[in-house]
Amino acid sequence: MDEQGFAHIYRSCWKSVFGIIFHYTHDEEIAEEISQDLFASLWERREKLIIKTSIEQYLNRAAKLEAFEYLRTSNSHRLHINCALQNLCGSRNCTEEQVFFNALKGSLDVLVDELPCRCREVYRLSQEQGMNNKSIATALLISEKTVEYHLYKAMSFLRNNLKEFR
């Protein structure tokens, strides 16, 4: 697939992909980000990708899967946070620790969103979904060394920018 072919696919399928993701997430910004990531992934994997259906069917199915993955991940993330908050409240300084926790979580979320796209994706798969490096490499069609690089880069960035919380 060349650039013109990709541009044609993008123009003809973007609204459908966005619509499917928005239908499940009910969030325009998230739907737009996931759609862009999906097309970026298509472009990056264009030489290795084997599609056995029409490109429209492939993208629509991928959009649905990405939306489900986002919902699963965000729900899992919420459950972990709620559990952590409940554990904090068992201590004597619940309010103070909860404020500290909320500040840390807010800062972490902002910093994770600042990571480059692929680095953020690898970080979230590792830290929020608990996937190991091999699984991440397989899921993203990259090498384990690349996964390690992105995790190192993400952790270094986060460590450097969260020093105030130590």
DSSP file with accessible surface (Angstrom, degrees, kcal/mol):
  #  RESIDUE AA STRUCTURE BP1 BP2  ACC     N-H-->O    O-->H-N    N-H-->O    O-->H-N    TCO  KAPPA ALPHA  PHI   PSI    X-CA   Y-CA   Z-CA
    1    1 A M              0   0   93      0, 0.0     2,-0.1     0, 0.0    45,-0.0   0.000 360.0 360.0 360.0 127.8    0.0    0.0    0.0
    2    2 A D     >  -     0   0   94      1,-0.1     4,-2.5    44,-0.0     5,-0.2  -0.374 360.0 -91.9 -95.7 179.6    1.4    3.4   -1.0
    3    3 A E  H  > S+     0   0  151      1,-0.2     4,-2.7     2,-0.2     5,-0.2   0.886 125.0  50.4 -62.7 -39.3    0.7    6.8    0.5
    4    4 A Q  H  > S+     0   0  158      2,-0.2     4,-2.3     1,-0.2    -1,-0.2   0.915 111.4  48.3 -66.5 -41.1   -2.1    7.5   -2.0
    5    5 A G  H  > S+     0   0   26      2,-0.2     4,-2.4     1,-0.2    -2,-0.2   0.915 113.1  47.9 -64.1 -41.9   -3.8    4.2   -1.3
    6    6 A F  H  X S+     0   0   37     -4,-2.5     4,-3.0     2,-0.2    -2,-0.2   0.922 109.8  52.2 -64.7 -43.7   -3.5    4.7    2.4
    7    7 A A  H  X S+     0   0   33     -4,-2.7     4,-2.7     1,-0.2    -2,-0.2   0.902 110.0  49.7 -59.7 -40.1   -4.9    8.3    2.1
    8    8 A H  H  X S+     0   0  114     -4,-2.3     4,-2.5     2,-0.2    -1,-0.2   0.931 111.9  47.3 -64.0 -45.8   -7.9    6.9    0.2
    9    9 A I  H  X S+     0   0   24     -4,-2.4     4,-2.2     2,-0.2     5,-0.3   0.930 112.6  50.6 -61.0 -43.6   -8.5    4.2    2.8
   10   10 A Y  H  X S+     0   0   67     -4,-3.0     4,-2.2     1,-0.2    -2,-0.2   0.945 112.3  45.6 -60.6 -49.1   -8.3    6.8    5.5
   11   11 A R  H  < S+     0   0  171     -4,-2.7     4,-0.4     1,-0.2    -1,-0.2   0.892 118.3  42.3 -62.6 -39.5  -10.7    9.2    3.9
   12   12 A S  H  < S+     0   0   62     -4,-2.5    -1,-0.2    -5,-0.2     4,-0.2   0.762 125.8  30.2 -83.1 -21.8  -13.2    6.4    3.1
   13   13 A C  H  X S+     0   0    3     -4,-2.2     4,-2.5    -5,-0.2     5,-0.2   0.598  92.4  87.8-113.3 -13.0  -13.1    4.5    6.4
   14   14 A W  H  X S+     0   0   52     -4,-2.2     4,-3.2    -5,-0.3     5,-0.3   0.919  89.7  49.3 -59.7 -46.6  -12.2    7.1    9.1
   15   15 A K  H  > S+     0   0  174     -4,-0.4     4,-2.7     1,-0.2    -1,-0.2   0.909 113.2  47.5 -60.7 -40.6  -15.8    8.2    9.9
   16   16 A S  H  > S+     0   0   53     -4,-0.2     4,-2.3     2,-0.2    -1,-0.2   0.934 113.9  46.5 -65.7 -46.0  -17.0    4.6   10.2
   17   17 A V  H  X S+     0   0    0     -4,-2.5     4,-2.2     2,-0.2     5,-0.2   0.947 114.9  47.1 -61.4 -48.4  -14.0    3.6   12.4
   18   18 A F  H  X S+     0   0   36     -4,-3.2     4,-3.0    -5,-0.2     5,-0.2   0.926 111.3  52.5 -59.4 -44.6  -14.6    6.7   14.6
   19   19 A G  H  X S+     0   0   34     -4,-2.7     4,-2.3    -5,-0.3    -1,-0.2   0.892 108.7  49.1 -60.9 -41.9  -18.3    6.1   14.8
   20   20 A I  H  X S+     0   0   38     -4,-2.3     4,-1.3     2,-0.2    -1,-0.2   0.945 114.5  44.6 -63.9 -46.8  -17.8    2.5   16.0
   21   21 A I  H  X S+     0   0    0     -4,-2.2     4,-2.6     1,-0.2     3,-0.4   0.929 113.7  50.0 -66.3 -42.3  -15.4    3.5   18.7
   22   22 A F  H  X S+     0   0   73     -4,-3.0     4,-2.8     1,-0.2    -1,-0.2   0.887 103.1  61.7 -63.4 -36.9  -17.5    6.5   19.7
   23   23 A H  H  < S+     0   0  119     -4,-2.3    -1,-0.2    -5,-0.2    -2,-0.2   0.880 114.8  32.9 -56.1 -39.0  -20.6    4.2   20.0
   24   24 A Y  H  < S+     0   0   65     -4,-1.3    -2,-0.2    -3,-0.4    -1,-0.2   0.834 127.1  36.8 -88.5 -35.9  -18.9    2.1   22.7
   25   25 A T  H  < S-     0   0   17     -4,-2.6    -3,-0.2    -5,-0.2    -2,-0.2   0.744  81.4-150.3 -91.5 -26.1  -16.8    4.8   24.5
   26   26 A H     <  +     0   0  146     -4,-2.8     2,-0.4    -5,-0.3    -4,-0.1   0.811  63.9 109.6  57.6  32.8  -19.2    7.7   24.3
   27   27 A D     >  -     0   0   65     -6,-0.2     4,-2.7    -5,-0.1     5,-0.2  -0.927  55.6-161.0-142.3 111.9  -16.1   10.0   24.3
   28   28 A E  H  > S+     0   0  131     -2,-0.4     4,-2.7     1,-0.2     5,-0.2   0.896  92.9  50.3 -61.0 -43.4  -15.2   12.0   21.2
   29   29 A E  H  > S+     0   0  147      2,-0.2     4,-2.5     1,-0.2    -1,-0.2   0.933 113.8  44.2 -63.2 -45.3  -11.6   12.6   22.3
   30   30 A I  H  > S+     0   0   29      2,-0.2     4,-2.9     1,-0.2     5,-0.3   0.930 113.8  51.1 -64.0 -44.6  -11.0    8.9   23.1
   31   31 A A  H  X S+     0   0    0     -4,-2.7     4,-2.3     1,-0.2    -2,-0.2   0.908 111.6  47.7 -61.4 -39.8  -12.7    7.8   19.9
   32   32 A E  H  X S+     0   0   98     -4,-2.7     4,-2.6    -5,-0.2    -1,-0.2   0.932 113.0  47.9 -67.4 -43.3  -10.5   10.2   17.9
   33   33 A E  H  X S+     0   0   62     -4,-2.5     4,-2.6     2,-0.2    -2,-0.2   0.936 113.7  46.1 -63.9 -45.4   -7.3    9.1   19.6
   34   34 A I  H  X S+     0   0   17     -4,-2.9     4,-2.4     1,-0.2    -1,-0.2   0.912 112.5  51.7 -64.9 -40.3   -8.0    5.4   19.2
   35   35 A S  H  X S+     0   0    0     -4,-2.3     4,-2.4    -5,-0.3    -2,-0.2   0.936 111.0  47.3 -60.5 -46.7   -9.0    5.9   15.5
   36   36 A Q  H  X S+     0   0   73     -4,-2.6     4,-2.6     1,-0.2    -2,-0.2   0.914 112.3  49.7 -62.1 -42.4   -5.8    7.8   14.8
   37   37 A D  H  X S+     0   0   46     -4,-2.6     4,-2.6     2,-0.2    -1,-0.2   0.884 108.8  53.4 -63.1 -37.8   -3.8    5.0   16.6
   38   38 A L  H  X S+     0   0   12     -4,-2.4     4,-2.2     2,-0.2    -2,-0.2   0.935 112.3  43.1 -63.6 -45.2   -5.6    2.4   14.6
   39   39 A F  H  X S+     0   0    3     -4,-2.4     4,-2.5     2,-0.2    -2,-0.2   0.881 112.6  53.3 -70.0 -35.2   -4.7    4.1   11.3
   40   40 A A  H  X S+     0   0   42     -4,-2.6     4,-2.8     2,-0.2    -2,-0.2   0.922 109.9  48.5 -63.0 -41.9   -1.1    4.7   12.4
   41   41 A S  H  X S+     0   0   27     -4,-2.6     4,-2.1     2,-0.2    -2,-0.2   0.902 109.2  52.8 -64.0 -41.5   -0.8    1.0   13.3
   42   42 A L  H  < S+     0   0    1     -4,-2.2     4,-0.3     2,-0.2    -2,-0.2   0.935 112.0  45.7 -58.7 -45.1   -2.2    0.1    9.8
   43   43 A W  H >< S+     0   0   71     -4,-2.5     3,-1.1     1,-0.2     4,-0.2   0.929 112.7  49.6 -65.4 -44.3    0.4    2.3    8.2
   44   44 A E  H 3< S+     0   0  113     -4,-2.8     3,-0.3     1,-0.3    -1,-0.2   0.833 118.9  38.2 -64.5 -32.3    3.3    1.0   10.3
   45   45 A R  T >X S+     0   0   44     -4,-2.1     4,-2.3    -5,-0.2     3,-1.0   0.285  81.3 115.5-101.9  11.3    2.3   -2.6    9.6
   46   46 A R  T <4 S+     0   0   71     -3,-1.1    -1,-0.2    -4,-0.3    -2,-0.1   0.786  77.0  47.3 -56.2 -32.7    1.3   -2.1    5.9
   47   47 A E  T 34 S+     0   0  167     -3,-0.3    -1,-0.3    -4,-0.2    -2,-0.1   0.769 120.8  35.6 -82.8 -24.5    4.1   -4.3    4.5
   48   48 A K  T <4 S+     0   0  162     -3,-1.0    -2,-0.2    -4,-0.1     2,-0.2   0.641  92.7 106.2 -99.6 -19.3    3.6   -7.2    7.0
   49   49 A L     <  -     0   0   39     -4,-2.3     2,-0.5    -7,-0.2    -7,-0.0  -0.430  48.4-165.9 -73.5 131.7   -0.2   -7.1    7.3
   50   50 A I        -     0   0  137     -2,-0.2     2,-0.6     2,-0.0    -3,-0.0  -0.971   5.9-167.3-117.0 115.4   -2.2   -9.8    5.6
   51   51 A I        -     0   0   53     -2,-0.5     4,-0.1     1,-0.1    -2,-0.0  -0.911  11.7-175.3-108.2 122.9   -5.9   -8.9    5.4
   52   52 A K  S    S+     0   0  194     -2,-0.6     2,-0.2     2,-0.1    -1,-0.1   0.409  71.2  45.0 -98.3  -1.2   -8.3  -11.7    4.4
   53   53 A T  S    S-     0   0   75      1,-0.2     2,-0.1     2,-0.0    -2,-0.1  -0.590 108.2 -63.2-120.7-169.4  -11.4   -9.6    4.2
   54   54 A S     >  -     0   0   47     -2,-0.2     4,-2.5     1,-0.1     5,-0.2  -0.409  47.8-115.6 -73.2 157.0  -12.1   -6.2    2.8
   55   55 A I  H  > S+     0   0   31      1,-0.2     4,-2.8     2,-0.2     5,-0.2   0.878 116.9  55.4 -62.0 -34.6  -10.2   -3.3    4.3
   56   56 A E  H  > S+     0   0   88      2,-0.2     4,-2.6     1,-0.2     5,-0.2   0.940 109.2  45.4 -64.0 -46.2  -13.4   -1.8    5.6
   57   57 A Q  H  > S+     0   0  116      2,-0.2     4,-2.3     1,-0.2     5,-0.2   0.910 113.5  50.8 -63.3 -42.1  -14.4   -5.0    7.4
   58   58 A Y  H  X S+     0   0   52     -4,-2.5     4,-2.6     1,-0.2    -2,-0.2   0.943 113.5  43.9 -60.1 -49.4  -10.9   -5.3    8.8
   59   59 A L  H  X S+     0   0    1     -4,-2.8     4,-2.7     2,-0.2    -2,-0.2   0.888 112.9  51.4 -66.9 -39.0  -10.9   -1.7   10.1
   60   60 A N  H  X S+     0   0   49     -4,-2.6     4,-2.1    -5,-0.2    -1,-0.2   0.914 113.0  45.6 -64.6 -41.0  -14.4   -2.0   11.5
   61   61 A R  H  X S+     0   0  150     -4,-2.3     4,-2.5    -5,-0.2    -2,-0.2   0.929 113.3  49.6 -66.7 -42.9  -13.6   -5.1   13.4
   62   62 A A  H  X S+     0   0   15     -4,-2.6     4,-2.8    -5,-0.2    -2,-0.2   0.898 109.1  53.3 -63.1 -39.0  -10.3   -3.6   14.6
   63   63 A A  H  X S+     0   0    0     -4,-2.7     4,-2.4     2,-0.2    -1,-0.2   0.925 109.7  47.7 -61.8 -44.4  -12.2   -0.5   15.8
   64   64 A K  H  X S+     0   0   79     -4,-2.1     4,-2.5     1,-0.2    -2,-0.2   0.936 113.2  47.8 -63.3 -44.5  -14.6   -2.6   17.8
   65   65 A L  H  X S+     0   0   83     -4,-2.5     4,-2.5     1,-0.2    -2,-0.2   0.905 111.8  49.6 -63.9 -41.7  -11.8   -4.6   19.4
   66   66 A E  H  X S+     0   0   76     -4,-2.8     4,-2.5     2,-0.2    -1,-0.2   0.895 110.5  50.6 -64.8 -39.0   -9.9   -1.5   20.2
   67   67 A A  H  X S+     0   0    0     -4,-2.4     4,-2.5     2,-0.2    -2,-0.2   0.933 111.8  47.2 -64.2 -44.5  -13.0    0.1   21.8
   68   68 A F  H  X S+     0   0   89     -4,-2.5     4,-2.7     1,-0.2    -2,-0.2   0.902 111.5  51.4 -62.6 -41.4  -13.6   -3.1   23.9
   69   69 A E  H  X S+     0   0   58     -4,-2.5     4,-2.7     2,-0.2    -1,-0.2   0.913 109.8  49.8 -62.6 -42.8   -9.9   -3.1   24.9
   70   70 A Y  H  X S+     0   0   78     -4,-2.5     4,-3.0     2,-0.2     5,-0.3   0.939 112.1  47.5 -61.2 -46.4  -10.1    0.5   26.0
   71   71 A L  H  X S+     0   0   61     -4,-2.5     4,-2.2     2,-0.2     5,-0.2   0.912 113.2  48.4 -62.5 -41.8  -13.3   -0.1   28.0
   72   72 A R  H  X S+     0   0  125     -4,-2.7     4,-2.5    -5,-0.2    -1,-0.2   0.937 114.7  45.7 -63.9 -44.3  -11.7   -3.2   29.7
   73   73 A T  H  X S+     0   0   13     -4,-2.7     4,-2.6     2,-0.2    -2,-0.2   0.932 113.4  47.2 -66.3 -46.8   -8.5   -1.3   30.5
   74   74 A S  H  X S+     0   0   20     -4,-3.0     4,-2.2    -5,-0.2    -1,-0.2   0.891 113.5  49.2 -67.3 -34.7  -10.2    1.8   31.8
   75   75 A N  H  X S+     0   0   80     -4,-2.2     4,-2.3    -5,-0.3    -1,-0.2   0.935 111.9  48.5 -67.5 -43.2  -12.6   -0.3   34.0
   76   76 A S  H  X S+     0   0   29     -4,-2.5     4,-2.2    -5,-0.2    -2,-0.2   0.916 110.6  51.7 -61.4 -42.1   -9.6   -2.4   35.3
   77   77 A H  H  X S+     0   0   47     -4,-2.6     4,-2.1     1,-0.2    -1,-0.2   0.924 109.4  49.6 -61.4 -44.5   -7.8    0.9   36.1
   78   78 A R  H  X S+     0   0  132     -4,-2.2     4,-2.7     1,-0.2    -1,-0.2   0.899 109.0  52.5 -61.3 -42.3  -10.8    2.2   38.0
   79   79 A L  H  X S+     0   0  104     -4,-2.3     4,-2.4     1,-0.2    -1,-0.2   0.916 109.3  49.1 -61.9 -41.5  -11.1   -1.0   40.0
   80   80 A H  H  X S+     0   0  119     -4,-2.2     4,-2.5     2,-0.2    -1,-0.2   0.910 112.0  48.7 -63.7 -42.2   -7.4   -0.8   41.0
   81   81 A I  H  X S+     0   0   23     -4,-2.1     4,-2.7     2,-0.2    -2,-0.2   0.935 111.6  48.6 -65.0 -45.0   -7.8    2.8   42.1
   82   82 A N  H  X S+     0   0   83     -4,-2.7     4,-2.3     2,-0.2    -2,-0.2   0.909 111.9  49.8 -61.4 -41.8  -10.9    2.1   44.1
   83   83 A C  H  X S+     0   0   64     -4,-2.4     4,-2.3    -5,-0.2    -1,-0.2   0.933 111.2  48.9 -62.1 -44.9   -9.2   -0.8   45.8
   84   84 A A  H  X S+     0   0   33     -4,-2.5     4,-2.2     1,-0.2    -2,-0.2   0.906 110.4  51.3 -62.7 -40.5   -6.2    1.3   46.6
   85   85 A L  H  X S+     0   0   29     -4,-2.7     4,-1.8     1,-0.2    -1,-0.2   0.905 109.0  50.6 -64.0 -40.4   -8.4    4.0   48.0
   86   86 A Q  H  < S+     0   0  142     -4,-2.3     4,-0.4     1,-0.2    -1,-0.2   0.911 110.3  49.7 -64.3 -40.0  -10.2    1.5   50.3
   87   87 A N  H >< S+     0   0  119     -4,-2.3     3,-1.0     1,-0.2     4,-0.3   0.878 108.2  54.0 -65.6 -37.3   -6.8    0.3   51.5
   88   88 A L  H >< S+     0   0   38     -4,-2.2     3,-1.9     1,-0.2    -1,-0.2   0.886 100.5  60.3 -62.6 -38.7   -5.7    3.8   52.3
   89   89 A C  T 3< S+     0   0   62     -4,-1.8    -1,-0.2     1,-0.3     5,-0.2   0.612  90.0  70.9 -70.5  -8.5   -8.8    4.5   54.4
   90   90 A G  T <  S+     0   0   73     -3,-1.0    -1,-0.3    -4,-0.4    -2,-0.2   0.638  88.9  80.2 -78.1 -12.7   -7.8    1.7   56.7
   91   91 A S  S X  S-     0   0   44     -3,-1.9     3,-0.6    -4,-0.3     6,-0.0  -0.384  92.6-109.3 -90.9 174.5   -5.0    3.8   58.0
   92   92 A R  T 3  S+     0   0  237      1,-0.2     2,-0.5    -2,-0.1     3,-0.2   0.848 112.1  49.3 -74.4 -35.6   -5.2    6.7   60.5
   93   93 A N  T 3>  +     0   0   87      1,-0.2     4,-2.9    -5,-0.1     5,-0.3  -0.337  68.3 149.7-102.5  54.3   -4.6    9.6   58.2
   94   94 A C  H <>  +     0   0   29     -3,-0.6     4,-2.6    -2,-0.5     5,-0.2   0.904  69.7  45.4 -56.4 -50.9   -7.1    8.6   55.6
   95   95 A T  H  > S+     0   0  111     -3,-0.2     4,-2.4     2,-0.2    -1,-0.2   0.946 115.9  45.9 -62.5 -47.3   -8.0   12.1   54.4
   96   96 A E  H  > S+     0   0  137      1,-0.2     4,-2.3     2,-0.2    -1,-0.2   0.925 116.0  45.6 -62.2 -44.7   -4.4   13.3   54.1
   97   97 A E  H  X S+     0   0   67     -4,-2.9     4,-3.0     2,-0.2    -1,-0.2   0.867 111.0  53.2 -68.8 -33.7   -3.3   10.1   52.4
   98   98 A Q  H  X S+     0   0   66     -4,-2.6     4,-2.8    -5,-0.3    -2,-0.2   0.917 109.4  48.5 -67.6 -40.5   -6.3   10.2   50.0
   99   99 A V  H  X S+     0   0   92     -4,-2.4     4,-2.3    -5,-0.2    -2,-0.2   0.937 113.8  47.2 -62.4 -45.3   -5.4   13.8   49.0
  100  100 A F  H  X S+     0   0  105     -4,-2.3     4,-2.6     2,-0.2    -2,-0.2   0.931 112.8  49.2 -60.3 -46.3   -1.8   12.7   48.5
  101  101 A F  H  X S+     0   0   41     -4,-3.0     4,-3.1     1,-0.2     5,-0.2   0.925 110.7  49.8 -60.4 -45.4   -2.9    9.7   46.5
  102  102 A N  H  X S+     0   0   77     -4,-2.8     4,-2.5     1,-0.2    -1,-0.2   0.890 111.4  49.1 -62.5 -39.3   -5.2   11.8   44.3
  103  103 A A  H  X S+     0   0   47     -4,-2.3     4,-2.5     2,-0.2    -1,-0.2   0.930 113.5  46.4 -64.9 -45.0   -2.5   14.3   43.6
  104  104 A L  H  X S+     0   0   54     -4,-2.6     4,-2.8     2,-0.2    -2,-0.2   0.942 113.8  47.9 -62.2 -46.8   -0.1   11.5   42.7
  105  105 A K  H  X S+     0   0   49     -4,-3.1     4,-2.8     2,-0.2     5,-0.2   0.919 111.9  50.1 -62.0 -42.7   -2.6    9.7   40.5
  106  106 A G  H  X S+     0   0   33     -4,-2.5     4,-2.2    -5,-0.2    -1,-0.2   0.935 112.9  46.1 -61.5 -45.0   -3.5   13.0   38.7
  107  107 A S  H  X S+     0   0   40     -4,-2.5     4,-2.6     2,-0.2    -2,-0.2   0.913 112.8  50.5 -63.7 -42.4    0.1   13.8   38.1
  108  108 A L  H  X S+     0   0   43     -4,-2.8     4,-2.9     2,-0.2     5,-0.2   0.936 109.7  50.2 -62.4 -45.0    0.8   10.3   36.9
  109  109 A D  H  X S+     0   0   43     -4,-2.8     4,-2.1     1,-0.2    -1,-0.2   0.917 112.0  47.8 -60.4 -43.2   -2.2   10.4   34.5
  110  110 A V  H  X S+     0   0   83     -4,-2.2     4,-0.9    -5,-0.2    -1,-0.2   0.934 113.9  47.0 -63.4 -44.8   -1.0   13.7   33.0
  111  111 A L  H >X S+     0   0   17     -4,-2.6     4,-0.7     1,-0.2     3,-0.6   0.899 109.6  52.5 -66.4 -40.5    2.5   12.4   32.6
  112  112 A V  H >< S+     0   0    2     -4,-2.9     3,-1.2     1,-0.2    -1,-0.2   0.915 106.8  54.0 -62.0 -39.1    1.5    9.1   31.0
  113  113 A D  H 3< S+     0   0   90     -4,-2.1    -1,-0.2     1,-0.3    -2,-0.2   0.752 103.4  57.9 -65.6 -22.1   -0.6   11.1   28.5
  114  114 A E  H << S+     0   0  118     -4,-0.9    -1,-0.3    -3,-0.6    -2,-0.2   0.627  84.2 103.5 -81.5 -15.5    2.5   13.1   27.6
  115  115 A L  S << S-     0   0    7     -3,-1.2     5,-0.0    -4,-0.7    39,-0.0  -0.339  88.7 -91.1 -63.9 150.4    4.5   10.0   26.6
  116  116 A P     >  -     0   0   66      0, 0.0     4,-3.2     0, 0.0     5,-0.3  -0.245  46.2-101.9 -57.9 152.9    4.9    9.4   22.9
  117  117 A C  H  > S+     0   0   52      1,-0.2     4,-2.3     2,-0.2     5,-0.1   0.880 118.6  38.6 -47.5 -56.9    2.1    7.2   21.4
  118  118 A R  H  > S+     0   0   42      2,-0.2     4,-2.6     1,-0.2    -1,-0.2   0.906 116.6  51.7 -67.7 -39.1    3.9    3.9   21.2
  119  119 A C  H  > S+     0   0    0      2,-0.2     4,-2.6     1,-0.2    -2,-0.2   0.929 111.1  48.0 -62.8 -43.7    5.7    4.4   24.5
  120  120 A R  H  X S+     0   0   31     -4,-3.2     4,-2.7     2,-0.2     5,-0.2   0.916 110.9  51.7 -62.3 -42.1    2.4    5.2   26.2
  121  121 A E  H  X S+     0   0   57     -4,-2.3     4,-2.2    -5,-0.3    -2,-0.2   0.935 111.8  45.5 -62.6 -45.4    0.7    2.1   24.7
  122  122 A V  H  X S+     0   0    0     -4,-2.6     4,-2.3     2,-0.2     5,-0.2   0.930 112.9  51.3 -64.7 -43.5    3.5   -0.2   25.9
  123  123 A Y  H  X>S+     0   0   19     -4,-2.6     4,-3.4     1,-0.2     5,-0.5   0.934 111.1  47.2 -59.6 -47.3    3.5    1.4   29.4
  124  124 A R  I  X>S+     0   0   63     -4,-2.7     4,-1.6     1,-0.2     5,-1.4   0.897 111.0  50.8 -64.8 -40.4   -0.3    1.0   29.7
  125  125 A L  I  <5S+     0   0   19     -4,-2.2     6,-2.5    -5,-0.2     4,-0.2   0.910 119.1  38.7 -62.8 -38.2   -0.2   -2.6   28.5
  126  126 A S  I  X5S+     0   0   18     -4,-2.3     4,-0.6     4,-0.2    -2,-0.2   0.965 128.3  26.9 -76.0 -53.4    2.5   -3.4   31.0
  127  127 A Q  I  <5S+     0   0   95     -4,-3.4    -3,-0.2    -5,-0.2    -2,-0.2   0.824 129.6  34.3 -86.6 -34.2    1.5   -1.4   34.1
  128  128 A E  I  <<S+     0   0   26     -4,-1.6    -3,-0.2    -5,-0.5    -1,-0.1   0.770 130.6  29.9 -93.8 -29.3   -2.3   -1.1   33.7
  129  129 A Q  T  4<S-     0   0   36     -5,-1.4    -3,-0.2    -4,-0.2    -2,-0.2   0.505  97.7-129.0-106.9  -9.0   -3.1   -4.5   32.2
  130  130 A G     <  +     0   0   63     -4,-0.6    -4,-0.2    -6,-0.3     2,-0.2   0.713  47.9 160.5  72.1  22.8   -0.2   -6.5   33.7
  131  131 A M        -     0   0   48     -6,-2.5    -1,-0.2    -7,-0.2     2,-0.1  -0.490  36.7-124.5 -77.1 146.3    1.0   -7.9   30.4
  132  132 A N     >  -     0   0   93     -2,-0.2     4,-2.3     1,-0.1     5,-0.2  -0.393  29.2-101.1 -83.6 168.4    4.5   -9.3   30.2
  133  133 A N  H  > S+     0   0   47      1,-0.2     4,-2.7     2,-0.2     5,-0.2   0.871 120.8  52.7 -59.4 -39.9    7.0   -8.0   27.6
  134  134 A K  H  > S+     0   0  131      1,-0.2     4,-2.3     2,-0.2    -1,-0.2   0.929 110.3  47.6 -64.2 -42.7    6.6  -11.0   25.4
  135  135 A S  H  > S+     0   0   52      2,-0.2     4,-2.7     1,-0.2    -1,-0.2   0.897 112.6  49.4 -64.5 -41.0    2.8  -10.6   25.2
  136  136 A I  H  X S+     0   0    0     -4,-2.3     4,-2.6     2,-0.2    -2,-0.2   0.936 110.0  50.9 -63.3 -46.1    3.2   -6.9   24.5
  137  137 A A  H  X>S+     0   0    7     -4,-2.7     5,-2.0     1,-0.2     4,-0.9   0.918 113.3  45.7 -58.2 -43.5    5.7   -7.6   21.7
  138  138 A T  H ><5S+     0   0   98     -4,-2.3     3,-0.5     1,-0.2    -1,-0.2   0.931 113.4  48.8 -66.0 -45.3    3.3  -10.1   20.2
  139  139 A A  H 3<5S+     0   0   63     -4,-2.7    -2,-0.2     1,-0.2    -1,-0.2   0.874 120.7  35.6 -64.3 -36.7    0.2   -7.9   20.5
  140  140 A L  H 3<5S-     0   0   15     -4,-2.6    -1,-0.2    -5,-0.2    -2,-0.2   0.422 105.7-123.0 -99.1  -0.2    2.0   -4.8   19.0
  141  141 A L  T <<5S+     0   0   86     -4,-0.9     2,-0.3    -3,-0.5    -3,-0.2   0.917  71.6 119.6  57.1  46.7    4.1   -6.7   16.5
  142  142 A I      < -     0   0   39     -5,-2.0    -1,-0.2    -6,-0.2    -2,-0.1  -0.861  68.5 -90.4-130.4 169.4    7.3   -5.3   17.8
  143  143 A S     >  -     0   0   61     -2,-0.3     4,-1.9     1,-0.1     5,-0.1  -0.392  30.1-118.3 -79.6 159.6   10.4   -7.0   19.3
  144  144 A E  H  > S+     0   0   88      1,-0.2     4,-2.7     2,-0.2     5,-0.2   0.846 116.7  58.0 -63.7 -33.4   10.8   -7.6   23.1
  145  145 A K  H  > S+     0   0  152      2,-0.2     4,-2.5     1,-0.2    -1,-0.2   0.887 104.7  50.6 -63.2 -38.5   13.9   -5.3   23.0
  146  146 A T  H  > S+     0   0   49      2,-0.2     4,-2.6     1,-0.2    -2,-0.2   0.911 109.5  50.5 -65.8 -40.3   11.6   -2.5   21.7
  147  147 A V  H  X S+     0   0    0     -4,-1.9     4,-2.6     2,-0.2     5,-0.2   0.948 110.9  49.0 -60.1 -47.9    9.1   -3.2   24.5
  148  148 A E  H  X S+     0   0   82     -4,-2.7     4,-2.6     1,-0.2    -2,-0.2   0.907 110.4  51.4 -58.9 -42.0   12.0   -3.0   27.0
  149  149 A Y  H  X S+     0   0  128     -4,-2.5     4,-2.8     2,-0.2    -1,-0.2   0.940 111.1  46.7 -60.9 -48.1   13.2    0.3   25.5
  150  150 A H  H  X S+     0   0   25     -4,-2.6     4,-2.7     1,-0.2    -2,-0.2   0.897 113.3  49.0 -64.6 -38.9    9.7    1.9   25.7
  151  151 A L  H  X S+     0   0   21     -4,-2.6     4,-2.9     2,-0.2     5,-0.3   0.917 112.4  48.1 -66.3 -42.2    9.2    0.7   29.3
  152  152 A Y  H  X S+     0   0  167     -4,-2.6     4,-2.6    -5,-0.2     5,-0.2   0.936 113.2  48.2 -61.3 -45.7   12.7    2.0   30.3
  153  153 A K  H  X S+     0   0   75     -4,-2.8     4,-2.3    -5,-0.2    -2,-0.2   0.927 114.5  45.6 -61.6 -44.7   11.9    5.3   28.5
  154  154 A A  H  X S+     0   0    0     -4,-2.7     4,-2.8     2,-0.2     5,-0.2   0.936 114.2  47.2 -65.2 -47.9    8.5    5.6   30.2
  155  155 A M  H  X S+     0   0   54     -4,-2.9     4,-3.0     2,-0.2     5,-0.2   0.902 112.5  49.6 -64.3 -40.0    9.7    4.7   33.7
  156  156 A S  H  X S+     0   0   21     -4,-2.6     4,-2.5    -5,-0.3    -1,-0.2   0.938 112.6  47.7 -63.1 -45.5   12.7    7.1   33.4
  157  157 A F  H  X S+     0   0   61     -4,-2.3     4,-1.7    -5,-0.2    -2,-0.2   0.938 115.8  44.1 -60.4 -47.1   10.4    9.9   32.3
  158  158 A L  H  X S+     0   0    8     -4,-2.8     4,-1.2     2,-0.2    -2,-0.2   0.922 113.0  51.0 -66.4 -44.0    7.9    9.2   35.1
  159  159 A R  H >< S+     0   0  120     -4,-3.0     3,-0.6     1,-0.2    -1,-0.2   0.931 112.0  47.5 -59.6 -44.4   10.6    8.8   37.8
  160  160 A N  H 3< S+     0   0   93     -4,-2.5     3,-0.5    -5,-0.2    -1,-0.2   0.838 116.5  43.3 -66.9 -32.7   12.2   12.1   36.8
  161  161 A N  H 3< S+     0   0   73     -4,-1.7    -1,-0.2    -5,-0.2    -2,-0.2   0.496 111.2  52.9 -95.6  -3.2    8.9   13.9   36.8
  162  162 A L    X<  +     0   0   25     -4,-1.2     3,-1.8    -3,-0.6     4,-0.2   0.123  68.4 117.1-115.2  21.3    7.4   12.5   40.0
  163  163 A K  G >   +     0   0  126     -3,-0.5     3,-1.8     1,-0.3    -1,-0.1   0.834  66.6  66.8 -58.2 -33.3   10.4   13.3   42.3
  164  164 A E  G 3  S+     0   0  155      1,-0.3    -1,-0.3    -3,-0.2    -2,-0.1   0.716  96.4  56.5 -63.5 -18.8    8.2   15.5   44.4
  165  165 A F  G <         0   0   32     -3,-1.8    -1,-0.3   -61,-0.1    -2,-0.2   0.463 360.0 360.0 -93.3  -1.5    6.2   12.5   45.6
  166  166 A R    <         0   0  195     -3,-1.8    -3,-0.0    -4,-0.2     0, 0.0  -0.419 360.0 360.0 -77.3 360.0    9.1   10.5   46.9
